[in-house]
Amino acid sequence: MKFYNHCTAELSNEAKKVINASDWHPTYKAQLLSRAEDMLEAGKMIHTNTGGYTIPFNIIDVAQVVTILADTILED
């Protein structure tokens, strides 16, 4: 599988805004930002009959990505 540079400065800045709006511990925020940037870097998977490809996330998707990642970190 090939990964492309999908995490733009806009997406990263939006993730920082969403994460900084919370009252979580700074260490947790840093860990969450790192995971969010990794997820945004990989992009959104589009499945096709012959495999698939990735496209960049939209700005409006960032809050949902952060929420999902926050839930998975808390469950670890």
Beta strands, then each sheet from edge to edge (+ up, - down):
strand 1: 44-48
strand 2: 51-55
sheet 1: 1+ 2-
end
